[in-house]
Amino acid sequence: MSALAIILTASLAQNVILVHYLGVWPLPVVLQSPRRAVFLSASITVALVWVSGVYWLIRRVVIVPLGVEVLETLVLTTILALSTLGAMRLGSQIAPFYRKRIMQTVPVILINTTVFVVSMGLARSVETYPQVLLGAVAAGAGLFFALVPLAAVRVHFERTQSPSSLLRGDVSVYLATAVMALAIQQIDVLLQRFLVPLY
């Protein structure tokens, strides 16, 4: 699979928010401002690269040669748990004044459906290590392209005097997500005719 195909597939054709609707549970909390959405997207991209890279290596070196594919989910869950603990400990040592915020933020970044599904899908679909890393970065870019506009929509509805209170807060996030998902569906259908799904 070419680099361009991986980028288009991971970021657009299989956008983790707009197409697969994964990682939706923290959306209302993290989309209170575009700045927070940018931070979350960048953080999850780093997590995707780390977890996908480590999992791909373990799968290629240990799981597949030993024929224990039944342990894939357990191995990936263990990587996520150890990465979360390590990131919390490292963050607390580097920035002790922000310890409470780090303890709240790191699990949201690492333990979510997006990181789990993308990492497992890339490990099964992509052949080389650079392609795995490229796919993880592209999936993170797709997350960015979904979360930042959604946060901007939420902020816009919060600041404008809308006649209906239904268009404010969490409802505006889900409505904007649905509209963006419908818009990207046509791109998705077109790209899937030419590209192989990754996950």
C-alpha positions in Angstrom: 0.0 0.0 0.0 1.4 3.4 -1.0 2.0 6.3 1.5 -0.7 8.4 -0.2 -3.2 5.6 0.1 -2.5 5.2 3.8 -2.8 8.9 4.4 -6.1 9.2 2.5 -7.5 6.1 4.1 -6.6 6.8 7.7 -7.4 10.5 7.7 -10.5 10.7 5.4 -12.0 7.4 4.3 -11.8 5.9 7.7 -11.9 9.0 9.9 -12.2 7.8 13.5 -14.7 10.4 14.5 -16.8 11.1 11.4 -16.9 7.7 9.8 -16.5 5.2 12.5 -17.8 7.5 15.3 -15.1 6.2 17.7 -13.8 7.9 20.8 -17.1 9.9 21.1 -17.5 9.6 24.9 -15.1 12.5 25.7 -16.4 14.8 22.9 -18.6 17.2 25.0 -15.9 17.5 27.6 -12.9 18.1 25.4 -14.6 20.2 22.8 -15.2 23.3 25.0 -12.7 25.3 23.0 -10.7 24.8 19.8 -7.5 25.1 21.8 -8.4 22.1 23.9 -9.4 20.2 20.8 -6.0 20.9 19.2 -4.2 19.8 22.4 -6.3 16.6 22.5 -5.7 15.8 18.9 -2.0 16.3 19.1 -1.8 14.2 22.3 -3.8 11.4 20.9 -1.6 11.5 17.7 1.4 11.0 19.9 -0.4 8.2 21.8 -1.4 6.6 18.4 2.2 6.6 17.2 3.6 5.2 20.4 1.0 2.5 20.9 0.8 1.5 17.3 4.6 1.2 17.0 5.1 -0.8 20.1 2.1 -3.1 19.4 3.2 -3.7 15.7 6.7 -4.7 16.9 5.4 -7.1 19.6 2.9 -8.6 17.2 5.5 -9.2 14.5 8.3 -10.5 16.7 6.3 -12.5 19.3 2.6 -13.0 18.7 2.5 -14.0 15.0 5.7 -16.3 15.1 4.4 -18.1 18.2 0.9 -18.4 16.7 -0.9 -16.9 19.7 -3.1 -14.4 17.9 -5.8 -15.1 20.5 -3.7 -12.9 22.9 -3.7 -9.8 20.7 -6.4 -7.9 22.7 -4.7 -8.8 26.0 -1.3 -7.6 24.7 -2.7 -4.3 23.4 -4.7 -3.7 26.6 -1.5 -4.3 28.6 0.5 -1.8 26.4 -2.2 0.8 26.9 -2.3 0.3 30.7 1.5 0.3 31.1 1.8 3.4 28.8 -0.9 5.2 30.9 0.9 4.5 34.1 4.3 5.4 32.7 2.9 8.7 31.2 1.3 9.7 34.5 4.4 9.0 36.5 6.7 10.8 34.0 4.3 13.7 33.7 4.1 14.0 37.5 7.9 14.1 37.8 8.4 16.6 35.0 5.5 19.0 36.0 4.6 18.3 39.7 2.5 21.4 40.0 0.1 20.0 37.3 -0.1 16.5 38.8 -3.9 16.6 39.3 -4.5 17.7 35.7 -2.1 15.1 34.3 -3.8 12.3 36.3 -7.1 13.4 34.7 -5.9 14.0 31.2 -3.6 11.0 30.5 -6.2 8.3 30.8 -8.5 10.2 28.4 -5.7 10.4 25.9 -4.5 6.8 26.0 -7.4 4.7 27.1 -10.0 5.4 24.4 -11.5 3.5 21.6 -9.7 5.5 18.9 -6.2 4.4 20.1 -7.3 0.8 20.6 -9.0 0.3 17.3 -6.5 2.2 15.1 -3.5 0.5 16.7 -5.0 -3.0 16.2 -6.2 -2.2 12.7 -2.9 -0.8 11.5 -0.9 -3.7 13.0 -3.1 -6.2 11.0 -3.3 -4.3 7.7 0.1 -2.6 7.2 3.3 -4.4 6.4 6.2 -2.2 7.3 7.0 -0.2 10.4 7.2 3.2 8.7 3.8 2.6 7.2 2.4 1.9 10.7 3.8 5.2 12.0 2.5 7.1 8.9 -0.9 5.5 9.4 -1.0 6.5 13.1 0.0 10.1 12.2 -2.7 10.2 9.4 -5.4 8.9 11.8 -4.3 11.6 14.3 -4.6 14.2 11.5 -8.1 12.9 10.8 -8.9 13.3 14.4 -7.7 16.9 14.3 -9.8 17.7 11.2 -12.9 16.4 13.0 -12.4 17.8 16.5 -11.2 21.3 15.9 -14.2 22.3 13.6 -16.6 20.6 16.1 -15.1 22.7 18.9 -15.5 25.9 16.8 -19.1 25.0 16.1 -19.8 24.5 19.8 -18.1 27.8 20.8 -20.0 29.6 18.0 -23.4 28.4 19.3 -22.4 29.2 22.9 -21.6 32.8 21.9 -24.5 33.6 19.6 -28.0 34.4 20.8 -29.8 31.3 19.5 -33.6 31.3 19.9 -33.4 27.7 21.0 -31.4 26.5 23.9 -31.3 23.1 22.2 -28.6 24.2 19.9 -26.2 24.9 22.7 -23.8 22.7 24.6 -23.5 19.0 24.0 -26.4 18.9 21.5 -24.6 21.3 19.1 -21.5 19.0 19.2 -23.6 15.9 18.2 -25.5 17.8 15.6 -22.4 19.2 14.0 -20.8 15.7 14.1 -23.8 14.2 12.3 -23.7 17.0 9.6 -20.0 16.6 9.1 -20.3 12.8 8.9 -23.0 13.1 6.2 -20.8 15.5 4.3 -17.7 13.3 4.5 -19.7 10.2 3.6 -19.6 11.0 -0.1 -15.8 11.3 0.1 -15.7 8.1 2.0 -17.7 6.2 -0.7 -15.5 7.6 -3.5 -12.2 6.7 -1.7 -13.3 3.2 -0.7 -13.7 2.3 -4.4 -9.9 2.8 -4.8 -8.4 2.2 -1.3 -8.2 -0.9 0.9 -9.8 -0.3 4.4 -7.2 -0.4 7.2 -9.6 -1.0 10.1 
